[in-house]
């Protein structure tokens, strides 16, 4: 109604009512739903009503599986579950666990149609995406069924071969549920994977690497990480490098929380997902034992030793495709990859190496020493440059320091200093400074996209970690925080 040229609000009904079980909720996910409800111009169903509908959908899904009515029965009710999840109502943890177990069992069921496996793979990814909603303490899954399918399907003889995406979907499913594989199975996995490595066959190397990095639990890498680095040193392959970068990026991100790799948690996790032919070998781990309070697997630079970190940074520089004096040194990796069989291309691709490298560097940042003294130069003091003219050279000692050293007058002379007090940040500064001339528009080339994307991803990952450490539930130790 118009009154005096203005819109009358006398009959404004106000905001739509919110159901009682949502308005008075205290659960974290129901509070999110309440926020959504307040932003909508209409009222929504109560949580109790939607949970009844979820129970009905789950019942129908189970009935279609029991009746082996996969298409169209199961696919139709799976789509109903997907539409239900779009409404942002929370799925109780007990129902989520049962659904994950059901979908995983269907993925590994013999004779299951591939399009049904694809649907189950997508559902598994949606149900397990949040690490806060499900953990290995809630559910464990067997790893041997997927491995058996992968090993049988990946390298078929030409007579048996048929075009299918079975290897892709099995690899994707294994990557999705990797964090639900029991860490007690690491020794058994190594007993299976390591003997299959054939250094004279690139297909063997790449497939064995895929199996190890896809199935080995990331929560306790103490037993196998040094072995992976020694194997990496002996392989010259861009495909091998890219998957290693992807794996290490995942490792460094989860291990900012030191409790992830605590050996005591292995015995605390129920071992209730063991396959029939799966053993539990117990290798000697005296070199991995720790006494006292567990402080994580932190070493010289994040979770890496100095030698391994230098190797990663060398690979990082080589992966930028920057031309060197030896023009053939950058082409040997791609040339070697040409010898790989087409079967390897059927496996899921890793994340782009540039994004993985940025994450490795950012999540390896921690106070490692004294910070370098500030400088008024455009780049930090001590940064190396090709010309040596832009930044003053950092003099670490003088004649007076040399004469005073035996007298013990400089107790802190032996302590090394780094940019920001962090070895990872110092390495990043040196990497950018050493490639500075390749950022100039007059020196653009194939490397320009990689360099600019690297800077973008470093900024993104640093901003992400910064905000993670501002949260009250941050588990990063105080000595490893990048923000004080």
N, C-alpha and C positions, 0 to 999 in steps of 0.2 A: 504494500500500500504506500502511495506517495503522499507526503504531507509537507507543505511549504517547500517543495523542491528537493526534499531529502527522502531517503528511503526509510520508511518506518521499520523499527526493529522490535515493535511491541509483541509481535508474534514469533520472534526468533526462538526456535526450540532449544537452542544451545547445543553443546557437544553431545554426541550420541552416548547413551549409557554403556558402561563397561560391566561385563558379567562379574559377579561377586568373587568367583574363584580366581579371576585374573586381577581384579582391583586390589585384593588383599593378599596377593601372592608375595612370598619371600624368596622363592627359588630364583636363581640367577637367570635362567632361561625364560621363566615366566615373567620376570621383570622386563626382559627384552620384548616379549610379546605385548606387555602392557604399553611399552613405548610405541610400538607399532599401532596398537589399538587407538591410542590418543591422537595419532596423526591421521587416522582415517575419518572420512565424513559420514560413515555409517557404522552401525554396531556389528559386532562379530559374535560367532558362537562361543559358548563357554568351553573351557578346557575339558571339563568332564564329558561334554557331548562329543567333542572331537576325539577324545581318547576312546570312547565307545566305538566311534567310526573306525579308528585305527585298529582296534581289536577285530572288528568285522573284516577289514581288508586283510589283516594277517591271517585270519581263519581261512578266508577264501584262497589265499596264496598257498597255504599248507594243503588245502584240499586239492587244488590243481596239481600240486607236486605228487601227492599220494595217488591221484588218478592218472598221472603221467600225461596230463593235458597241458603240455608246454606251449603249444601254439594252436589256437589263440588264447587258451584259458590263462595260463601263467602270465603271458605277456600283457594281457589286458589288465589283470589285477596288479601287476607290477607298475603299470602306468598309473593306476589309481593311487598307489602308494607314493609315486613321484609327485602327482598333483597335490596329494595331501601334504607332503613335505614343503611344497611351495607356499603354503599358508603360514609357515613359521611357527607352528605349534611344536613344542618339544616332544621328542620320542624318549620315553623312560629308558634308563640304561639297561634294565633287564630285557626289554623288548628289542633294543638295539643289538644286544649281544646275541639273542636268538636269531635275529634276522641276518646278522653277519655270518653266523655259523651255517644257516640254511643256504645263503647265496654262495658261500665258499664251497660247500659240499656239492652244489649243483655245478659249479665251474669245473670241478674235478671228477664229475660223474662220467663214466665211460659211455660213449655214444651220444653225448649231449649235442644237439645241433649248434653250429657255430654262432648263429644269430642269437640264440638263447644265452650262450656264454658271453657274448658281447653285452647283452642287456644286464646280466649278472655282474659283469666287470664294472659297468657304470654305476650300478647300485652299490657295490662294495666301496667304490671310491667315495660316493656321497655319504655312506654310513660311517666310514672310518676317517673322513677328512680331518675332523677336529681331534687333536691330541688330548684335549681336556675332557672330551666326552668318553673316550675309550683309551685304555692303556693295556699293556701286557699283563698287568695285575688283574684285569677284568676278564680277558679272554686270551687263550693261546690257540694257535692253529698249526696243523702239521704241514711240513714243507716238502716231504718226499713225494706226495701225489703229484704236485705240480712239476717237480724236477723230473719225474719219470715221463710225464707227457712231453716236456720240453726236449729231453734227450732223445726220445723216440722220433719226434717230429722234425727237429731242426735239420739234421743231415740224413735225408732219405736218399736211397739210390735212385738213379734216373728212371728205373722201371716203376718204382713205388711213388715217385714224386707227383704231387698234384698242387695246383695253386690254391693256397689257403692261408688264412691269417691266424692259424692256431698258435704258432710260436709267438706272434705279436701279442695276442691276448693273454697267453699264459705268462709271458714276461711282464706284461703290464699288471696282471693280478699279483704276481710275486712281488713286484715293487710296491704295490699298494699295501699288502699285508706283511711286508718284511718286518715291521716292528712288533709283530705278534708271534714271531718265531722265537722259541725259547733259547736264551743264551747258552744253556747247557749243551746245546746241539752243535756248538762251534767246532769242537774237536772232531765230531762225526762228519761234519760238512767238509772240513779240511782233508780228512782221510779219503773222501770221495773226489774232491775237486783237484787237489794238488797233483796226484799221480797222473791225471789226464793231460797235464801241461806238456806240450811238445814244442820245444823252442825252435824247431826247424819248420814248423807248419803254422802260418799266420792264422788260419782258421781255428786251429786248436788253441792258440794263444788268446784270440779274441773271444771265443766261446767260453773257455775256462774262466777268463776274466769276468765275463758277463755273469756266469753262474756264481762266482765268488762274491761279486759286488752286489748282486741282487738277492742272494739268500743269506749271506753271513749277517747275523744281527749286528746292528751298529752301536748297540749299547755297551759292548765290552770288546773293543778292538785291540786290547793289549796283546792278545795272542797272535794276531795275524797282520797287524799294520806294518811292522818292520819287514815281514816277508813280502808284502805287496810292494813296498818301496824298492827292495832289492830286485824283484821281478821287473818293475817298471824301468829301472836303470838299464836293463838288458834289451829292451824293446824299443824300436824306432818306428812308431806308428801314430799318426794323428788320431785315428779312431781309438786306439788304446789310451792316448793322452786325454781325450775328451771325456771318456767314461770315468777315468781316474779323477779328473777335476770335479766331475759331477758328484762322485762318491765322497771325496774329501770335503767338498762344500757342505754336504749334509752332516758329515762327522763334526766339523768344527762348530757348526751352528748348535747342535744338540749338546755338545760337551762344554759349553760355557757353564752349564750346570754340572758340577763335579759329581753329584750323587748318581748320575746316569750310569757311570762305569764302576760303581762300587761293587767289588767281588761278593760282598755279603748278600747282595740282593739276588744272586743266582739261586742260592738255597732257599730264599724266601718266596720265590715265584713257584706256584704249583706246576709240576711237570705232568700235565694231564692230556697232552696232545701228541703223544709219541706214536709213531706208526708201527706196524707189526714188525718190520725188518730193521727198525732203527735202534741202534745201540747208543751207549753213553760212555765212550772211552774217556778215561781220566788221565790226561797227560801230566807229566811233571811240570809244575808251575812255580817252582821255588824262586825262579828269577822274576816272577811277577808278584810275589807275595809282598804285603806291606804290613807294617806294624803301626799301632796307634790310630789316630783319627785319619780317615780317608780324605785326602785333599784333591782327588781327581787325577787325571793322567797328563796334567800340564808339564811341559818340558821347557826347552829353551825359548821357543817361539810358539805360543799357544800349546797345542798338543804335539808339536813337531820338534824333533831335534834340530840343531843348527845345520847339520849336513843335509837333512831332508828338506829343510826350508830353503836352503840355497839351491837345491835341485829343483824345487817347485818354482822358484823365481826365474831360474834359467829356462824352464819350460814355458813360463809365462811370457818371457821376452821373445822366445822362439815362436810362440803361437800368434804373436802380433803380425806376422808376415812382413816384418821390416827387412829390407835388403841389407845384407852384410857384405863384407869384402869378399868372402867366399860365397859366390852366388849359388853354388850348388847345395849349400848346407841346408837351405830351407825347403828344398824339393824332395829330399830323401824320404821324409815321412809320408807325404801323399803318394809318392811313387811306390813305396812299400804297400800302402793300402790298396793299390791296384791289384795286388795278388790275392786279396781276400775274396772268398766266394760270395755269390749272391745270397746264400743262406743267411749270412750275418746281417744283411740289410733287412731281413724279415723281423729282426728283434727291435724292441722299442729304442728310440734314439735318446741319448742323454741330453741334458740341458746344454744350451750354448756355452762353450768354454769361457767366453768373456764374462758372462754373468757368474759362472762358478768361480772364476779367478777372483773377481771382486769380492764375493762372499768369503772366500778363504782368507783373503787379506784382512778384511774388516773384522771378522770374528776371531782372528788370531791376535788382535790388538789387546795388549795388556801392559801394565807397567813392568818393564824389564830392566831398567837401569835409570841413571840420572838423565834428566832432560837436557838437551843441548841448550846452551845459553842463547838468549834471544838475539836477534839480529835485525837491523833496520833495512837490510837488503830485501829485494822483492821475493827472494826465495830463502829458505832457512840456511843458517850458517853451516858450512861444511858440505853443502850439497854439491856433488860433482857435476861439472859441465864440460862439454866437449871443448869449448874454447878456453875455459878456465878464467874468463874475464868478468863474468857477471856477478859472481859471488866471492867474497873474500875467502881465502883458504883458511881452513881451521888448523891452527897450530896447537898440537896437543902437548908439546913440551918445549922447553928452552934450555939454554946452557945452565941457567940457575937451577932449573928443575933437575937437570941431570946431576949437578954437583950436590944438591940437597937430598937426592933420593937415598943414598946410603946412610944418611944421618936420621932418616925416619921422620923428617919434618913435613912430609906430604903423604899422610896416610891414605888419602882418597885418590892418589894419582893413578892407581891401577884400575879404578872403577871406570867402565866405559860409559859413554853418554850417547843417547840416541835422540832423534827428533821426537819430541813429545814424551821421551822416556820409554818408547816402545820400539822394539826391533821390527815388528811388522810395519808400523808407520814409517820407520826409517827406510825400510826396503821399498815401500811405495813411493816415497819421495825420490829416492835414487832412480827408480824405474822411470818415473815421469820426467825427471831431469835429464836422464840419458837419452830419452826419446823426444826431447822438447822440439828439436828442429823438424821432426816429422809431423808436428801439429800445425805448422805454418801452411797457409793455403797455397803458397808457391811450391810446396813440397808434398802435395797431395798424391795419393796413389791408392793401391789396393789396401793398404794398411790404415787409411784414414777412418773407415767405418769402424774397425776394431778398436782403434785408439779412442775415438770419441765415445763409442759405446762403453768402453771400459771406464772412462771418467764418470759417465752417467750412472752406471751400475754401482760404482764405488760410493757415489753420493747417496744413491738410493739405499744401499745396504747399511751405510753408516747411520742414516736417518732412521732406518727401521730399528737398528740395534739401540740407538739412543733412546727412542721412545719405549722400547721394551724395558730398558733399565730404569725408566721413570715409574713403572708400574709397581704397585705394592707387592705383587706376587712374584717379582723378579728373583730368580734363584742364582744369578751370577754372583760369585764371591766378591766382597768389597774390594779385594786387592786386584781384581780383574776388570773392574768397571772402567769404561771409557769416559764416563761423565762423573765428576765429583761435585 
